[in-house]
């Protein structure tokens, strides 16, 4: 009881003013635990900042790669579309401006005459040869025509390139005949013992038959005629094809024989 009263009678001390100036508002950790926490906070902040830098760099690289890939694909797509429409336009242009090569009438030609040839044979029969006492010398001209059967030919046509390949049979000789109008009697002589006209006519007929055989053999074996006929056939067929296609002056025509 006395202690309580004593306390009540004790005067209350006046509060002292803090005269010290605060030099910093930062409160440093007072323990090791607080120091560890602060260290983790700083490290986490650094990692976050570094991560943003890496992400930013990665995003920039990704954006650059995407842009390059996009440009590449865009160019490829453009080229593909360009080529597609170019080819279609070119095709339509060729179709609309291409002239079809005409060969139908040519294929109807059975006997295309390519070369006329001629030969002259001299047939001599002396009186001792025929037993009739007659000497007869004849100059006998003959003629023939090489033809090509285009109905049996094969035509390979390329309208786009304006090209025709004709595979035709080799030329063959036809219409071999004697030019009777131009047969010349170089010598005709009979003796006084034989002035029969019938004998003379029979001898002339035999001579003309011999001339006909010789002329046919000459045409069949004359290599010069044969090669000349091939050259003439190539030229004739080329001219014929171009004649039926006047709108294609630059057309190419090749000819082969079989």
trRosetta pair geometry for C-beta under 8 A, 3 or more apart (Angstrom, degrees):
i j d omega theta_ij theta_ji phi_ij phi_ji
1 4 5.9 -51 -154 28 31 110
1 5 6.8 26 152 -13 62 106
2 5 5.8 -59 -153 38 35 109
2 6 6.2 38 151 -24 67 106
3 6 5.6 -53 -148 33 32 114
3 7 6.5 32 155 -19 63 103
4 7 5.8 -56 -155 33 32 109
4 8 6.5 28 151 -18 65 105
5 8 5.5 -55 -150 35 36 110
5 9 6.3 26 155 -14 68 108
6 9 5.9 -62 -147 40 31 104
6 10 6.6 43 152 -38 64 98
7 10 5.7 -42 -152 12 36 115
22 25 6.9 54 152 -74 128 65
29 33 7.8 -152 -176 77 130 55
29 34 3.0 -179 -147 111 120 120
29 35 4.9 -165 79 -59 148 61
29 37 7.5 151 -100 50 143 99
29 38 5.8 -130 -32 -19 133 132
30 34 6.3 59 39 26 53 149
31 34 4.9 100 58 6 77 99
31 35 7.2 -133 102 -5 44 88
32 35 5.3 -52 -149 34 37 116
32 36 6.5 40 153 -21 67 101
33 36 5.9 -52 -154 32 32 111
33 37 6.6 32 149 -18 64 103
34 37 5.6 -52 -151 34 37 113
34 38 6.4 38 152 -20 67 105
35 38 5.7 -54 -149 36 32 111
35 39 6.4 34 153 -21 65 105
36 39 5.6 -53 -148 34 32 112
36 40 6.4 31 154 -18 65 103
37 40 5.8 -56 -153 36 31 110
37 41 6.4 33 150 -21 65 106
38 41 5.6 -54 -150 33 33 114
38 42 6.4 31 154 -17 67 104
39 42 5.9 -54 -148 36 31 108
39 43 6.2 29 154 -17 66 109
40 43 5.7 -56 -143 40 31 111
40 44 6.1 33 156 -22 66 106
41 44 5.8 -55 -149 35 28 111
41 45 6.5 28 154 -19 63 105
42 45 5.8 -55 -152 35 31 111
42 46 6.4 31 151 -20 65 105
43 46 5.6 -54 -150 35 33 112
43 47 6.3 32 153 -19 66 105
44 47 5.7 -53 -147 36 32 110
44 48 6.3 33 153 -20 65 104
45 48 5.7 -54 -150 35 32 112
45 49 6.4 30 153 -17 66 105
46 49 5.8 -55 -148 38 31 109
46 50 6.1 29 154 -16 66 108
47 50 5.7 -55 -143 41 30 110
47 51 6.0 35 154 -25 65 106
48 51 5.6 -53 -147 34 28 114
48 52 6.6 30 154 -19 62 101
49 52 5.9 -53 -154 33 31 110
49 53 6.7 31 148 -19 63 104
50 53 5.5 -55 -154 34 35 113
50 54 6.4 32 151 -17 69 104
51 54 5.7 -53 -146 38 34 108
51 55 6.0 33 155 -17 68 107
52 55 5.6 -54 -142 41 31 111
52 56 6.1 36 155 -24 64 105
53 56 5.6 -53 -148 34 29 112
53 57 6.4 25 155 -15 64 104
54 57 5.8 -55 -148 38 31 107
54 58 6.0 29 154 -17 66 109
55 58 5.6 -55 -142 42 30 111
55 59 6.0 34 155 -23 65 106
56 59 5.7 -53 -145 35 28 111
56 60 6.4 30 153 -20 62 104
57 60 5.6 -54 -151 34 32 112
57 61 6.4 29 153 -15 66 105
58 61 5.7 -54 -146 39 33 108
58 62 6.0 33 154 -19 66 108
59 62 5.6 -54 -143 39 30 112
59 63 6.1 33 155 -22 64 106
60 63 5.6 -54 -147 35 28 111
60 64 6.4 28 153 -19 64 104
61 64 5.6 -53 -148 36 32 110
61 65 6.2 31 154 -17 66 106
62 65 5.7 -53 -146 39 31 110
62 66 6.1 32 154 -21 64 107
63 66 5.7 -54 -146 37 30 113
63 67 6.3 32 154 -22 64 105
64 67 5.7 -54 -148 34 30 111
64 68 6.4 28 155 -17 65 105
65 68 5.8 -55 -147 38 31 109
65 69 6.1 28 156 -15 66 109
66 69 5.8 -57 -144 41 29 109
66 70 6.0 32 155 -23 65 108
67 70 5.6 -55 -146 35 27 113
67 71 6.3 27 156 -18 63 105
68 71 5.9 -55 -148 36 29 108
68 72 6.3 29 153 -19 64 108
69 72 5.6 -55 -147 37 31 112
69 73 6.2 26 157 -13 67 107
70 73 6.0 -58 -145 41 28 105
70 74 5.9 31 154 -23 65 109
71 74 5.5 -54 -144 36 29 114
71 75 6.3 30 156 -19 64 104
72 75 5.9 -55 -151 35 28 108
72 76 6.4 26 152 -16 64 107
73 76 5.5 -53 -145 39 34 112
73 77 6.0 34 155 -20 67 106
74 77 5.8 -54 -146 38 29 110
74 78 6.2 31 152 -21 63 106
75 78 5.5 -54 -147 36 31 113
75 79 6.2 31 155 -18 66 105
76 79 5.8 -53 -147 37 30 110
76 80 6.3 31 154 -20 64 106
77 80 5.7 -53 -146 35 31 112
77 81 6.3 26 157 -14 65 107
78 81 6.0 -60 -148 41 28 105
78 82 5.9 30 154 -22 66 110
79 82 5.5 -55 -142 37 29 113
79 83 6.1 27 160 -16 65 106
80 83 6.1 -56 -147 38 26 107
80 84 6.2 29 153 -23 62 109
81 84 5.4 -54 -146 35 31 116
81 85 6.3 18 161 -8 67 107
82 85 6.3 -64 -147 44 26 98
82 86 5.8 27 155 -22 65 113
83 86 5.5 -55 -138 39 28 114
83 87 6.1 28 162 -19 65 106
84 87 6.2 -58 -151 35 23 105
84 88 6.5 16 154 -12 60 110
85 88 5.5 -54 -143 41 36 111
85 89 5.9 37 157 -20 68 107
86 89 5.8 -56 -144 39 27 108
86 90 6.1 27 156 -19 64 108
87 90 5.7 -53 -143 38 29 111
87 91 6.2 31 156 -21 63 106
88 91 5.7 -53 -147 36 30 112
88 92 6.3 27 155 -15 64 106
89 92 5.7 -55 -146 40 31 109
89 93 6.1 35 153 -23 65 106
90 93 5.5 -53 -146 35 31 114
90 94 6.3 30 155 -17 65 104
91 94 5.9 -53 -147 36 30 108
91 95 6.2 28 154 -19 64 108
92 95 5.6 -54 -144 38 31 111
92 96 6.0 23 159 -15 66 111
93 96 6.0 -62 -145 41 26 104
93 97 5.9 -9 167 10 65 117
94 97 6.4 -76 -135 54 23 89
94 98 5.1 34 167 -45 68 117
94 160 6.1 17 -180 -126 137 93
95 98 6.0 -42 -123 19 20 115
98 159 5.5 79 167 147 125 110
98 160 6.5 -43 -122 -98 141 53
99 159 7.5 -156 84 -161 44 100
99 245 7.4 132 127 -161 123 99
99 247 4.9 -156 -141 104 167 127
99 248 5.8 -155 79 -58 131 102
100 159 5.7 -34 -121 -119 52 135
101 157 5.0 -161 70 -156 132 122
101 159 5.6 -152 -2 -98 95 76
101 162 7.2 144 -68 -137 117 55
101 164 6.1 -176 173 -68 155 114
101 241 7.9 4 -173 -176 111 102
101 245 5.7 -16 -139 -100 69 146
101 248 6.8 -27 -99 4 84 163
101 251 7.1 125 -109 -132 116 142
102 105 7.0 20 152 17 107 97
102 106 7.9 130 127 -6 72 103
102 244 5.0 -121 92 146 107 107
102 245 5.7 172 37 -76 87 87
103 106 4.9 -60 -163 42 63 119
103 107 5.9 66 141 -29 86 100
103 155 4.9 155 158 177 160 165
103 157 6.3 -142 -9 -71 138 132
103 164 6.9 154 -77 -135 130 136
103 241 6.8 -8 -105 -127 89 93
103 244 7.2 124 -95 96 37 145
104 107 6.0 -57 -154 31 30 110
104 108 7.2 32 149 -23 60 102
105 108 5.6 -50 -159 24 41 116
105 109 7.7 52 145 -33 62 92
105 244 6.0 -175 59 -122 116 141
106 109 5.9 -43 -170 7 44 115
106 150 6.0 -96 157 160 76 148
106 155 7.5 105 89 -81 123 146
106 240 5.9 120 -121 138 111 114
106 241 6.2 17 -91 -92 160 67
106 244 6.0 -122 -47 3 104 158
107 150 6.1 -138 -125 138 34 99
107 151 6.4 88 173 -110 65 50
107 153 7.1 -135 -119 63 74 97
107 155 6.6 -92 -75 -11 109 135
108 150 7.9 8 58 93 25 111
108 151 7.0 24 -146 -87 20 93
109 112 5.0 51 145 -62 130 95
109 150 4.3 34 76 46 94 130
109 151 7.0 -156 79 -42 40 77
109 240 7.6 -55 -1 -173 164 152
110 149 5.7 -16 -175 -139 56 81
110 150 7.1 -119 -94 45 13 73
110 151 4.9 -5 -103 -11 66 126
111 147 4.4 -18 -163 -171 83 145
111 148 7.8 134 -152 62 39 35
111 149 6.4 -17 -85 -93 52 67
111 174 7.5 -61 -146 47 127 158
112 147 6.1 140 66 -162 43 76
112 148 4.7 -26 60 60 104 87
112 149 7.7 -177 15 -80 82 17
112 150 5.5 59 -20 -24 123 113
112 233 7.6 104 101 -137 116 83
112 236 6.2 153 155 131 118 130
112 237 7.1 83 127 -81 163 77
112 240 7.0 -59 -137 -55 138 161
113 116 7.3 19 176 -56 115 84
113 145 5.5 -39 -136 -179 105 122
113 146 7.4 111 -156 79 58 51
113 147 5.4 -41 -92 -99 50 84
113 236 7.9 -140 94 -151 46 160
114 146 5.3 -57 65 100 93 98
114 147 6.6 146 8 -116 86 28
114 148 5.7 49 -27 -9 130 104
114 171 5.7 -95 52 -112 138 134
114 229 6.0 94 97 -163 117 72
114 232 4.4 134 159 116 94 103
114 233 4.2 -5 -144 -84 165 66
114 236 4.6 -137 -119 11 86 153
115 145 7.2 161 87 -156 48 53
115 146 4.2 12 56 42 95 118
115 171 7.1 45 25 179 111 158
115 225 7.7 162 124 -168 138 75
115 228 6.1 134 -143 123 158 93
115 229 4.5 -129 35 -109 143 70
115 232 4.2 117 -62 62 106 162
115 233 7.5 -67 -15 -46 104 74
116 143 6.6 -5 -176 -171 96 106
116 144 7.4 163 -155 86 55 41
116 145 5.3 -23 -103 -103 69 77
116 146 7.8 -143 -69 19 26 75
117 143 7.0 160 88 -155 47 57
117 144 5.2 -15 63 63 93 89
117 145 7.6 176 20 -85 72 28
117 146 6.9 58 -10 -22 110 99
117 173 7.5 -50 38 -123 127 112
117 219 6.5 140 93 -120 133 99
117 222 7.8 171 176 79 153 146
117 225 5.1 32 -115 -134 160 116
117 228 7.7 118 -85 84 115 131
117 229 7.7 -55 -39 -68 124 103
118 141 6.3 -5 -175 -175 111 100
118 142 6.6 161 -157 86 62 49
118 143 4.7 -22 -102 -101 81 76
118 144 7.6 171 -83 21 38 67
118 179 7.9 1 -138 -19 112 133
119 141 7.4 157 87 -157 39 55
119 142 5.0 -15 64 61 86 99
119 143 7.8 178 22 -77 65 34
119 144 7.9 12 5 4 103 106
119 215 5.1 160 78 -137 122 84
119 218 4.8 135 -146 101 165 146
119 219 6.6 -130 -11 -57 139 83
119 222 7.9 -160 -81 -41 130 152
120 139 6.4 -4 -175 -176 113 87
120 140 6.8 154 -158 81 62 45
120 141 4.8 -29 -100 -100 85 66
120 142 7.2 174 -86 16 34 72
121 140 4.9 -21 65 67 87 101
121 142 6.8 26 0 -7 102 115
121 210 8.0 -152 136 118 141 79
121 211 4.5 169 79 -141 130 83
121 214 4.6 110 -116 94 151 132
121 215 5.7 -110 -19 -61 126 83
121 218 7.6 -162 -68 -18 107 143
122 137 7.1 -5 -174 -171 94 90
122 138 7.2 167 -155 85 49 52
122 139 5.8 -18 -104 -104 77 63
122 140 7.4 172 -88 21 26 78
122 186 7.8 3 -145 2 101 149
123 136 8.0 -8 112 114 91 92
123 137 7.4 164 87 -154 53 44
123 138 4.7 -6 59 58 98 102
123 140 6.0 27 -2 -4 111 124
123 207 4.3 141 125 -168 142 96
123 208 7.6 -142 29 -67 163 32
123 210 5.5 123 -123 86 130 119
123 211 5.1 -87 -39 -63 131 98
123 214 7.9 180 -76 15 98 146
124 136 7.6 172 -151 92 41 52
124 137 4.9 0 -111 -111 80 82
124 138 7.8 -164 -73 27 42 62
125 129 5.3 -134 -161 82 68 129
125 130 5.2 49 169 -43 117 119
125 134 7.3 19 112 102 109 88
125 135 7.0 -179 98 -146 62 41
125 136 4.9 5 57 55 101 90
125 137 7.7 -166 30 -73 58 45
125 203 6.2 -155 89 -174 156 111
125 206 7.8 68 -69 92 156 113
125 207 6.0 -110 -16 -84 125 113
126 129 4.6 95 56 -1 75 107
126 130 7.5 178 82 0 38 86
126 135 5.2 -2 -134 -114 51 90
127 130 6.7 -68 -141 44 29 91
127 132 7.1 -113 -145 75 69 54
127 133 4.7 16 -155 -148 116 30
127 134 5.7 142 -102 41 78 21
127 135 5.1 -52 -35 -52 85 80
127 189 7.6 -69 -52 95 114 93
127 190 7.7 137 -101 -125 112 49
127 191 6.9 74 -135 -26 149 108
128 131 7.8 34 -167 -70 29 46
130 134 5.9 -38 69 56 139 90
130 136 8.0 29 -17 19 152 107
130 203 5.9 19 -146 -118 159 119
132 190 7.5 -44 130 -129 92 104
132 194 5.6 174 171 169 77 165
132 199 5.2 177 -164 177 144 128
132 203 6.7 -128 50 -65 148 131
133 190 5.9 75 113 -160 89 72
133 191 4.1 -71 169 19 127 113
133 193 6.0 66 39 67 175 99
133 194 4.5 139 62 23 121 131
134 188 7.4 -14 -174 -165 99 71
134 189 6.9 159 -157 85 54 48
134 190 4.5 -18 -103 -96 82 88
134 191 7.8 -117 -71 2 49 73
134 194 6.5 -96 -51 103 92 130
134 199 6.7 171 -29 130 145 109
134 200 6.3 -176 -135 -98 154 73
134 203 5.8 -138 92 -26 143 174
135 187 5.9 -37 126 131 101 115
135 188 7.2 170 91 -146 63 25
135 189 4.3 1 53 55 102 99
135 190 7.6 -166 22 -70 63 43
136 185 7.4 -57 -159 -149 85 94
136 187 6.7 179 -143 95 25 72
136 188 5.1 22 -112 -111 78 73
136 189 7.7 -163 -66 27 51 58
136 200 7.5 144 -78 -149 135 77
136 203 5.6 137 10 132 154 124
136 204 6.6 -124 -176 -81 155 70
136 207 6.3 -115 112 -49 124 155
137 185 7.4 110 78 -173 61 52
137 186 3.9 -60 106 73 110 107
137 187 3.8 47 24 37 110 97
137 188 7.6 -131 31 -57 63 54
138 183 6.3 -10 -170 -176 108 101
138 184 7.0 149 -160 81 56 51
138 185 6.1 -30 -104 -108 72 53
138 186 6.6 -171 -92 12 16 90
138 204 7.2 119 -69 -139 141 76
138 207 5.1 116 18 143 141 138
138 208 7.3 -78 136 -70 165 68
138 211 7.0 -84 104 -56 124 140
139 183 6.9 164 82 -161 61 51
139 184 4.1 1 51 56 111 102
139 186 5.7 91 -24 -40 97 111
140 178 5.9 -39 -177 -144 105 115
140 183 5.4 3 -110 -121 66 95
140 207 7.6 -179 -46 140 136 92
140 208 6.4 160 -114 -121 141 64
140 211 3.6 -1 84 -160 162 156
140 215 7.4 -106 119 -49 109 123
141 178 7.2 121 84 -161 50 64
141 179 4.5 -24 91 46 103 118
141 182 5.1 -13 33 95 131 118
141 183 7.1 -142 23 -80 76 54
142 176 6.6 16 172 -173 115 83
142 177 6.7 179 -153 94 78 32
142 178 5.2 -47 -100 -101 81 55
142 179 6.6 -169 -100 -1 24 82
142 211 7.0 178 -50 151 117 96
142 212 7.2 141 -102 -116 133 49
142 215 3.4 40 30 -144 171 151
142 216 8.0 -104 170 -45 157 55
142 218 7.9 128 67 55 135 126
142 219 7.8 -107 118 -39 124 118
143 175 7.7 -30 113 123 86 93
143 176 7.4 -180 92 -141 42 47
143 177 6.1 -18 60 62 82 76
143 179 5.8 67 -9 -48 111 106
144 173 5.0 13 159 -169 134 106
144 174 7.0 147 -170 71 87 27
144 175 6.0 146 -146 83 54 69
144 176 4.2 -6 -96 -94 107 73
144 177 7.5 147 -81 15 61 59
144 215 7.8 164 -36 154 113 104
144 219 4.9 52 15 -123 162 152
145 173 7.3 137 75 -154 34 58
145 174 5.6 -38 74 70 85 78
145 175 4.6 13 27 54 107 124
146 171 4.3 35 174 164 112 125
146 172 6.7 160 -147 78 70 22
146 173 5.5 -39 -90 -91 70 58
146 174 7.5 123 -112 18 23 75
146 225 7.5 170 -53 165 129 93
146 229 3.8 -118 -176 -134 172 125
146 232 7.1 107 77 71 130 129
146 233 7.3 -91 130 -59 119 105
147 171 6.6 153 70 -152 23 80
147 172 6.4 -30 59 62 75 74
147 174 5.5 -17 10 21 117 125
148 153 7.5 42 154 -60 105 123
148 168 5.3 29 -179 158 123 136
148 169 6.5 168 -154 69 75 79
148 170 8.0 -118 -113 140 90 18
148 171 5.2 -58 -69 -95 86 73
148 172 7.9 130 -90 15 44 72
148 233 5.0 105 -46 -140 139 120
148 236 7.6 158 22 82 129 127
148 237 7.0 -49 81 -64 156 113
149 152 4.6 37 112 19 112 109
149 153 7.2 176 106 -32 60 85
149 168 7.6 165 69 -168 54 95
149 169 5.5 13 49 38 96 130
150 153 4.6 -36 -150 8 54 128
150 166 7.9 -34 -133 -163 96 126
150 168 6.3 -38 -105 -121 61 120
150 237 7.5 158 -96 -116 118 104
152 168 7.4 97 88 -151 80 63
152 169 5.3 22 94 -23 126 119
153 166 5.7 0 174 -172 132 91
153 167 6.3 159 -164 81 75 49
153 168 4.0 -20 -107 -100 113 78
153 169 7.0 -111 -76 -1 73 71
154 166 7.4 153 79 -158 52 44
154 167 4.3 -5 56 57 102 106
154 168 7.8 -154 28 -67 60 45
155 164 6.4 -25 -164 -164 92 101
155 165 7.5 148 -159 79 42 53
155 166 5.8 -10 -105 -105 70 72
155 167 8.0 -152 -67 25 29 71
156 164 7.0 146 78 -160 56 49
156 165 4.1 -6 57 57 109 103
156 166 7.9 -153 25 -67 72 30
156 167 7.4 50 -9 -9 104 102
157 163 7.6 155 -159 89 40 58
157 164 5.4 -6 -107 -108 68 81
158 161 4.5 1 124 44 123 102
158 162 7.4 -41 97 20 82 14
158 163 4.2 6 55 58 112 98
158 164 7.5 -155 27 -70 69 41
159 162 7.2 18 -170 -78 33 46
161 252 7.8 -39 138 37 94 115
162 248 5.3 -175 -147 -161 118 124
162 250 6.4 55 117 93 153 82
162 251 4.5 -119 166 -109 100 72
162 252 6.7 100 111 15 81 75
163 251 7.2 -178 -81 -165 29 75
163 252 4.9 -11 -114 67 77 101
163 253 7.8 170 -160 -80 49 38
163 254 7.7 6 -172 4 93 100
164 241 5.6 -155 76 -171 156 151
164 251 6.8 26 2 168 103 116
164 252 7.3 178 30 94 63 56
164 253 4.9 -8 67 -114 102 77
164 254 7.4 -177 94 30 54 63
165 253 7.9 168 -86 -159 29 50
165 254 5.0 -14 -114 68 73 101
165 255 7.9 171 -161 -83 53 27
165 256 6.9 10 -178 4 96 108
166 237 5.5 -141 78 164 160 139
166 241 7.1 -143 -44 -57 133 139
166 253 6.8 15 -4 -175 110 95
166 254 7.2 -178 26 91 69 50
166 255 4.9 -16 68 -111 102 72
166 256 7.2 174 90 30 52 64
167 256 4.8 -17 -110 72 73 102
167 257 7.6 160 -161 -96 58 14
167 258 5.9 28 175 -12 100 118
168 233 7.2 -147 89 163 140 126
168 237 6.7 -146 -15 -93 153 154
168 255 6.5 -22 17 -161 113 97
168 256 7.4 148 24 80 64 49
168 257 6.0 -37 76 -106 72 64
168 258 7.6 165 84 22 24 80
169 172 7.4 -19 129 -21 115 106
169 257 6.9 28 159 -155 18 82
169 258 6.6 -62 -104 67 45 71
170 230 7.1 -38 -149 -93 83 100
170 257 4.7 75 -84 180 67 129
170 258 7.4 -134 -33 70 79 25
171 226 7.7 171 74 -152 104 58
171 229 4.1 -142 88 148 150 117
171 230 6.1 -149 12 -75 116 53
171 232 7.7 44 -70 69 163 96
171 233 4.9 -150 -56 -57 119 139
171 257 7.9 -62 -10 -119 66 138
173 176 6.4 43 148 -56 108 107
173 219 5.0 151 -172 155 164 120
173 220 6.9 -129 43 -82 144 58
173 225 7.5 27 -81 140 126 130
173 229 7.6 -101 -70 -87 79 161
176 212 8.0 117 133 -163 105 80
176 215 6.5 162 -178 120 113 107
176 216 5.3 99 140 -98 159 82
176 219 5.9 -148 -106 28 127 162
178 183 7.0 26 163 -67 113 114
178 208 6.4 71 -164 -166 178 98
178 211 6.3 75 -106 108 129 116
178 212 5.6 -75 -44 -87 116 88
178 215 6.9 164 -83 10 78 160
179 182 4.6 0 123 37 114 107
179 183 7.2 171 95 -44 65 71
180 183 5.6 -27 -152 -10 44 116
180 208 7.9 26 -107 -141 92 137
183 208 7.3 -22 -121 -103 154 107
185 188 5.3 -15 176 -29 123 115
188 200 7.1 58 -168 -149 123 118
190 194 5.2 -109 -179 91 116 88
190 195 6.0 149 102 -96 135 53
190 199 7.9 106 -119 94 143 121
190 200 6.8 -82 -51 -79 138 108
191 194 5.8 56 58 30 80 87
192 195 7.2 -12 -153 -42 35 108
194 199 6.2 -62 177 75 113 160
196 199 4.2 77 85 4 109 108
196 200 6.9 180 98 -8 60 84
197 200 5.5 -57 -153 39 39 113
197 201 6.2 39 151 -21 71 105
198 201 5.6 -52 -146 36 34 111
198 202 6.3 35 155 -19 66 104
199 202 5.8 -52 -148 35 31 110
199 203 6.4 30 154 -18 63 107
200 203 5.8 -57 -149 36 30 111
200 204 6.4 30 154 -19 65 107
201 204 5.7 -54 -146 37 32 111
201 205 6.3 34 154 -21 65 105
202 205 5.7 -53 -148 34 31 113
202 206 6.5 31 153 -18 64 105
203 206 5.7 -54 -150 36 32 111
203 207 6.4 34 152 -20 64 106
204 207 5.6 -54 -149 36 32 113
204 208 6.5 31 153 -18 65 105
205 208 5.8 -56 -150 36 31 109
205 209 6.5 33 152 -19 64 104
206 209 5.7 -52 -149 34 33 112
206 210 6.5 34 152 -18 64 105
207 210 5.7 -54 -151 36 32 113
207 211 6.4 35 149 -21 65 105
208 211 5.4 -50 -147 34 36 115
208 212 6.4 42 152 -25 65 100
209 212 5.6 -49 -149 29 33 114
209 213 6.8 32 153 -16 63 103
210 213 5.9 -55 -153 35 33 110
210 214 6.4 29 153 -16 66 109
211 214 5.8 -59 -148 40 32 110
211 215 6.2 33 155 -22 67 107
212 215 5.9 -54 -146 34 28 111
212 216 6.5 26 156 -16 63 106
213 216 6.0 -58 -151 36 29 109
213 217 6.4 28 154 -17 64 108
214 217 5.7 -56 -149 38 32 112
214 218 6.3 35 153 -23 65 106
215 218 5.6 -54 -150 34 31 113
215 219 6.5 28 155 -16 65 105
216 219 5.9 -54 -147 37 32 108
216 220 6.2 28 156 -17 65 111
217 220 5.8 -60 -144 40 29 109
217 221 6.0 0 166 3 67 117
218 221 6.5 -74 -139 48 23 92
218 222 5.6 31 166 -41 66 114
219 222 6.1 -46 -129 18 23 114
219 225 6.3 -95 -146 110 59 169
222 225 4.0 59 100 8 114 114
222 226 6.7 164 96 -16 63 85
223 226 5.4 -55 -148 36 38 115
223 227 6.3 31 158 -13 71 105
224 227 6.3 -56 -145 40 28 103
224 228 6.1 28 157 -18 63 113
225 228 5.8 -62 -146 41 26 112
225 229 6.2 31 155 -25 64 107
226 229 5.8 -54 -152 30 27 113
226 230 6.9 27 150 -18 61 101
227 230 5.7 -50 -153 32 37 111
227 231 6.6 34 152 -15 66 103
228 231 5.8 -54 -150 39 34 110
228 232 6.1 32 153 -17 67 109
229 232 5.7 -56 -144 41 30 111
229 233 6.1 36 154 -27 65 105
230 233 5.6 -51 -145 31 30 113
230 234 6.7 34 155 -20 63 100
230 257 6.5 -75 -133 -27 107 153
231 234 5.9 -50 -153 30 32 111
231 235 6.6 26 153 -11 63 108
232 235 5.8 -59 -151 42 33 109
232 236 6.0 32 154 -21 69 111
233 236 5.7 -56 -140 39 29 110
233 237 6.1 26 161 -17 66 108
233 255 7.0 -171 121 154 88 152
233 257 7.6 66 97 -77 144 120
234 237 6.2 -59 -146 37 24 105
234 238 6.3 23 157 -17 62 111
234 255 4.5 -173 -124 58 76 139
235 238 5.9 -58 -147 38 28 111
235 239 6.3 24 158 -16 64 109
236 239 5.9 -58 -148 39 28 109
236 240 6.2 30 154 -23 64 109
237 240 5.6 -54 -145 35 31 113
237 241 6.4 30 158 -18 66 104
237 253 7.0 -160 120 151 87 130
237 255 5.1 109 73 -95 140 137
238 241 6.1 -55 -148 35 29 107
238 242 6.4 18 158 -8 64 111
238 253 4.4 159 -125 85 78 129
238 255 6.6 -100 -51 -29 88 120
239 242 6.0 -62 -146 45 30 106
239 243 6.0 39 153 -31 66 108
240 243 5.5 -51 -146 29 29 117
240 244 6.8 17 158 -9 62 104
241 244 6.3 -65 -156 40 30 102
241 245 6.5 -9 156 14 66 115
241 251 7.4 -126 127 115 108 135
241 253 4.8 144 67 -108 145 148
242 245 5.9 -77 -139 59 34 89
242 246 7.6 80 162 -88 66 45
242 248 7.4 -125 -133 85 72 87
242 249 7.6 63 -160 -128 112 42
242 251 6.1 179 -103 63 86 117
242 253 6.7 -114 -44 -15 92 139
243 246 7.2 3 -164 -64 30 83
245 248 4.6 -20 147 37 113 111
245 251 6.0 28 105 -9 136 161
246 249 7.5 12 -175 -67 48 77
248 251 4.0 54 135 -44 114 116
